[in-house]
Amino acid sequence: MTSKLPDAEAVLVKLAAGVKAQVTPATAMIGLHTGGAWVAERLHPLLGLKDPLGLMDIAFYRDDYAKEGLKHDPKKTRIPFEVEGRDLLLVDDVLYTGRTVRAAMNELFDYGRPRSIALVVLADRGGRQLPIAAQHVGAQVEVPAGRKLRLKRADDGRLSLALEEAAGGQ
């Protein structure tokens, strides 16, 4: 792992090249709001997927929802293709504890049973609390204690990674 933050744009190009080799005619993509949706919006055209991009907000599926409530304005989940029997690329920005991915899989199965789900993340910061691993990782990033890794999007759509103080010692 590296402590210097990688260039998110360069990582995105490298990630697309690695994922493209695994794309089949049955592959569809779902991005997780918010950062994963940004990454998916950029990856989707690079991979030449025929189905429209799906977007998912897992806020109501989080295991801490009853305790924490909503931390943002939830977006509507939109999956414009049949999930049943599909090979899905589930895209998120930063993989940390694995709880967001667990929530996303719970919601996905409400739409049907995919043939496979491959997790695609721009950055993996380690620190898993659940046995979840990404099949496609753009960069491994070491994050100091008390900090969190955040994906930011500029007005022109360019992506960048930044370290921020973590609320509650995340």
VENBEL-V382647 format. One record per residue. N is the residue number from 1. RES is the residue in one letter. PSI is psi in whole degrees, 0 to 359 (999 if undefined). OMEGA is omega in degrees with one decimal (999 if undefined). D_CENTER is the distance of its C-alpha to the mean C-alpha in Angstrom with 1 decimal. Layout:
# VENBEL-V382647
N:RES:PSI:OMEGA:D_CENTER  N:RES:PSI:OMEGA:D_CENTER
This chain:
# VENBEL-V382647
1:M:150:179.4:19.4  2:T:147:178.8:20.3  3:S:342:175.8:20.9  4:K:133:-177.9:21.1  5:L:131:179.3:17.9  6:P:160:175.0:17.1  7:D:115:-175.3:17.2  8:A:325:-179.8:13.7  9:E:317:178.4:15.5  10:A:320:179.0:17.1  11:V:320:-179.9:14.0  12:L:317:178.9:12.4  13:V:315:178.8:15.6  14:K:318:180.0:15.8  15:L:315:179.6:12.4  16:A:318:179.8:13.6  17:A:319:179.5:16.9  18:G:321:-178.9:15.7  19:V:322:-175.6:13.6  20:K:325:179.8:16.5  21:A:339:-176.8:18.8  22:Q:356:-176.1:17.2  23:V:134:176.1:17.1  24:T:171:176.4:19.8  25:P:338:-179.7:21.4  26:A:5:-176.4:19.8  27:T:134:173.7:16.2  28:A:163:-173.9:14.1  29:M:141:175.1:10.6  30:I:126:176.8:8.6  31:G:142:179.8:6.0  32:L:126:178.1:5.3  33:H:139:1.7:8.0  34:T:312:-176.5:8.6  35:G:321:178.4:6.9  36:G:327:176.5:3.8  37:A:319:178.0:7.2  38:W:315:179.9:9.0  39:V:315:-179.2:7.4  40:A:321:178.6:7.8  41:E:328:178.9:11.2  42:R:321:-178.5:12.2  43:L:320:-172.7:11.4  44:H:307:179.6:12.9  45:P:331:179.1:16.4  46:L:333:-178.4:16.4  47:L:348:179.1:15.9  48:G:35:-179.9:18.6  49:L:139:-175.7:17.2  50:K:328:180.0:19.9  51:D:148:176.3:18.2  52:P:157:179.4:16.9  53:L:134:172.6:13.2  54:G:149:178.2:12.1  55:L:141:-174.2:10.4  56:M:136:171.4:10.0  57:D:117:-172.6:10.9  58:I:15:-173.8:11.3  59:A:315:-176.2:13.8  60:F:353:179.8:16.7  61:Y:357:-178.9:15.3  62:R:144:179.8:14.7  63:D:350:177.8:17.4  64:D:13:-176.8:18.5  65:Y:314:-177.7:19.0  66:A:326:-178.1:22.8  67:K:316:-172.7:23.2  68:E:334:-173.7:21.0  69:G:192:-180.0:21.0  70:L:134:177.9:18.7  71:K:355:180.0:17.4  72:H:174:176.3:16.8  73:D:110:-175.5:18.0  74:P:142:177.1:16.1  75:K:161:178.6:15.2  76:K:133:173.3:16.3  77:T:133:-179.7:14.2  78:R:110:177.7:15.3  79:I:98:-172.4:15.2  80:P:33:178.4:18.0  81:F:164:178.4:18.7  82:E:128:179.3:19.9  83:V:325:-176.4:17.5  84:E:122:174.5:20.5  85:G:9:-176.5:20.9  86:R:156:168.4:18.1  87:D:117:-175.5:15.9  88:L:139:168.7:12.3  89:L:113:178.1:9.3  90:L:119:-170.8:6.3  91:V:129:173.5:3.4  92:D:165:-178.0:0.6  93:D:304:-175.8:4.4  94:V:127:175.2:6.4  95:L:125:-179.2:7.3  96:Y:266:-174.0:10.6  97:T:333:-176.2:12.5  98:G:353:-176.4:10.6  99:R:325:176.9:11.7  100:T:317:-179.8:8.6  101:V:318:177.2:7.8  102:R:315:178.8:11.6  103:A:319:179.7:11.9  104:A:318:178.9:9.6  105:M:322:176.3:11.8  106:N:315:179.3:14.8  107:E:318:-179.6:14.2  108:L:319:-177.7:13.7  109:F:346:170.9:17.0  110:D:340:-179.9:18.7  111:Y:348:-178.5:18.4  112:G:180:-178.7:19.7  113:R:104:178.4:19.4  114:P:156:175.4:17.3  115:R:319:178.3:19.0  116:S:156:174.0:16.0  117:I:123:174.4:12.2  118:A:129:179.3:10.7  119:L:129:179.1:7.4  120:V:121:178.6:6.2  121:V:144:177.0:5.1  122:L:317:-178.5:7.4  123:A:140:175.1:9.1  124:D:118:-178.0:10.2  125:R:4:-179.2:12.7  126:G:188:176.9:14.3  127:G:29:-177.1:15.9  128:R:140:172.0:14.8  129:Q:346:179.1:16.7  130:L:155:-178.0:15.8  131:P:71:-178.4:16.2  132:I:135:179.4:12.6  133:A:145:177.0:11.9  134:A:141:176.2:9.5  135:Q:335:-180.0:11.7  136:H:117:-178.1:10.5  137:V:127:177.8:10.2  138:G:313:-178.1:11.2  139:A:145:170.7:13.1  140:Q:128:-176.2:14.2  141:V:127:175.8:15.1  142:E:128:-178.0:17.8  143:V:123:-180.0:17.7  144:P:153:177.8:21.1  145:A:142:178.2:22.0  146:G:5:179.4:21.8  147:R:160:173.2:19.1  148:K:153:-179.5:15.4  149:L:125:-175.7:13.1  150:R:137:173.4:12.1  151:L:134:178.6:10.7  152:K:150:178.3:13.6  153:R:125:178.2:14.5  154:A:167:179.4:18.3  155:D:330:179.7:20.4  156:D:3:177.8:20.6  157:G:352:179.2:16.8  158:R:142:-178.0:16.7  159:L:149:175.1:13.8  160:S:154:177.0:14.8  161:L:143:-179.6:13.9  162:A:150:172.9:16.3  163:L:137:177.9:17.5  164:E:160:173.5:18.7  165:E:135:180.0:20.9  166:A:132:175.0:19.2  167:A:135:176.8:20.7  168:G:23:175.6:22.4  169:G:29:-178.2:22.0  170:Q:999:999:18.3
